[in-house]
Amino acid sequence: MPKIFPSRPQVSWPQDEGVIGVVGVAPWATLDFLTSLYSLVPASKDWHFPRVISDINTKIPSRGRYLELGESDPVPYIQETICELTAMGANVVVVPCNTAHILYDRWSLGASIPVPSIIEAVVADIKHNHLNKIAVLASSAVTKYKIYHKALSESGISAVTLNASQQNVVSTVIENIKINGKLSIESMSLVDHLLAELINSGVDGVILGCTELKSLEERCKYHALHVYESNTSLARVALKIANVNPID
């Protein structure tokens, strides 16, 4: 990694500022993470942003297919990428994928630099508010393994489990965004119906527990729900570890 220092007084950045590494296992989710990260930096010049090394490698085996079908294990490849990013100069590495965090204890093991958990990042943000019920909108795998439910329960927060019909809506939306990078009008109508059902059941907060679901954030706020978006929470933690104070 080249060592670059400020060339004149007008150009400056903290000498203890870290480098953020990103293991990108899905293209749209990774691009969304980077957008969230940069939007949290109080910058007025390009050099105010921290250095980011992103490896968007869509060839890393599918996390969902490994968990559901027993196909190739993605863990060794995620671990190898973390090592590569560390060798390139990263001081913190993130994996912006909720489903991958079902395997977090395995691929984070042995890392020589901080590798923050997206689940813990979201739950930490929720603790700042006092909510009655949280609904988790996530992939079928994340829902099945209840990684958010476990973390919320350990923090004394009540989590709602979606029924099969509601989960089908979320899974359809995720697949729609994975392929097209945006949500169809038909899918948005299904989302509105789902959110109305959740509110009627007493839900006052929603976790967007899949990095493809960022586009639902404004819709959830329209329904007056507190929204916790996983990429934003993870980006905030990464910036803090890199000694960059994020915007609140």
N, C-alpha and C positions, 0 to 999 in steps of 0.2 A: 504494500500500500504506500503510495507516495506521501511524503511528509510535506504538507503545505502550511505555510505560516502567513499571517497577514502581511501584505506588501506595503501598506501605507497606513497612516493613522485613521483614515476614514473607513478602512476595512478591518473589522475585528470580530473575534469570537472567543469564547472562553477556552482556555488551554486545556481544561479538564473535561471538555465536551466529548462524549462518547460517540461511537459508531454503532448504528443499529443494523443488524442482519435480519433478513426476512426469508424464511423458507416458504416459497409460494407453491402450494400444491394444486391450486385452482386459479385460473387467470383472472376472472372477474372479481373473485373474493380478494385476491391479492391487490389488484388495482384499487378496490374499494378501501382496503386497509391503508394503503399509501395515501389516498385522498383524506381519510380520517386523520392520519398521522400529521400530514402537512397542515391541515386545517386547525390543528391544536397548537401550532407553533406561532408565538407572537413575533412574526417576522415582517420587516419592511424592505429587506434586501435579500437577494438569493443566498448570500453567505450566512444569513441568520439561521437558515435551516441546517439541521445536523446531516452528516453524511449517512446515507442509507445504501446498503449492499443487498440487492434483492435477487434471489435465484428463483425465477418462476419456472418450475420444472414439472410440467404436466405428465411426465412419464413416470413419476413416482406412483407406485401401485395405489389403486383406489382403497381408501380407508373403509368405506362402506362395504365394498365387495369382499374385502378381507374378513371383515367381521361377520357378514351375513352368509358368504358363500365359501369361505375358507381359501380364497385365492391368495396371491402373493402378499407377503408381509411387508408393509411400507416402513416399518420401524427402522431397519438397518439403513435405508436410504435417507430417511429424515435425520438419523444420527450422523451419517456421513456428511450430509449437507451442513449440519450445525458445525461440525469440525472444520469443514472447508471455509465457512464464513468466519469462524474464529481465527483461522490461519490468515485470512485476508484482512483482519484487523477489527472485526466486530467485537464490541464490549458487552452486547446483549443480543440475543437472538429470539425471534418470535415465530410462531407457526400459526398464521391466521386461518385456522380451520377448526371448528368445534368438534367435528367427528374425530379428527386426529387426537383430540384430547382424551378420548376414551382410553388411548394408549399412552397417555402423557407420562405415567410413571416409568414406562420402558424407554421411550426415546429421549427423555430428559436426563436419564441416569448417566452419570459420569461426565456431564458437560462441565467444562472448565470455566464457563462464564454464566451469568444469570440467564435462565430460559423460563420466563414467567408463564404461568398458566392463564389461559383466557377465561377459564371458569372462575378461578379465584379473583381475577381482575373485575369481572362483572359483579360477583357477590360483594366485593369490597365497595363498589359504587352504590349498591342497593342499601347497604348498611347506613348510609347517610340519611335515608328517608325512613319513615315509619309507615309501612304499608300493611294491609291486612292479607291480601292474597296476590301471589305472583303466578302468571301463566307463562310457561316456557314454549316458545315457538321454535322448533328445531327439527333436524332431520329425524327420520324414523329410528336410526341407530342411536342418536343422542337421547331420544325419548325412551327407547328400550332400555338403555343402560343407566338412565336416570342420574347422569353425572351432575347435572344442575340441581336436581331434587335433593341429592345427598349433601351437596355443599350448602344449599339453602337451609336444609334441616339442621345441619351442624351449627348454623348461625342463628337458629331460632326463627326462621322465616318460613311461612306456609307456602307451599307450591301446589299448583293445580295441574293435574294430569289431563291432557286432552283425550276425548273419546276417539274412537276409530274414524268416524266421519270427519271430525275436526282435524285430526292428524293427516288425513288424506288431502285436505285442502292445503295444508302447509307443505306437504311433500310435493304436491303439484306445482305450487308456487316456486319452490326451490329448483325443481327441474326446469321450469319455464325460464328462470333467470340464468341458470347454468348454461342453457343452450343459446338464449337470445340476448342475455345481458339486460333484459328489462321485463316488466310485467305487462301481460295482456289486459285488455279491458274486462274480459270475462273473468280472469283470475282476481282482479281487483274487486269485482262484485262479490265473489266468494269470500274474500278477505273481510269485507265490510260486514257480511252476515256472521262470520266467525267472531269478529270482535264484539258485535252486538250480543251474541250468545255469552261470551265471556263476561261482559259487563253485567248482564242479567244474573249471572251466577255469583256476583260479588267480587270479581277480579278488578283490582285498581292499578295493577302494574303488569308490564309485559317484558319478558326477555326475548330479544331477537337473537336466539341462540344458534344461528346459522349465518355464516358470513355472507351468504347470498341474499339475506333478508333486509339489508339496509334500506332498500327502496320502500319498505313498509313503515319506516319511522314516522314520516309525516302523517300517514293515514292513522296510525295509532294515536298520535297526538291530537288529530282531528276528533277522535272519539274520547278525548279527555283522559287518556291513559298515560301513566308514567312509563317511559320507555327506556330500556337499558340495552344498548346495541353493543354486541360483543367486540367488534373491531375497534370501536371508539374506546372502550374500556381497556383493551389490550394496548392500543396506541398510547394511551395516557400513561400506563405503567412503563412501557418501553422508554418513553421520553424522560420520565423521572429517573430511571436507572442510568440513562445517558446524560444526566445532569442538565436537562433542558426542562425549564418550568412550563408545563402546558397551560393553555388557556382554560379557565374553569368553565 
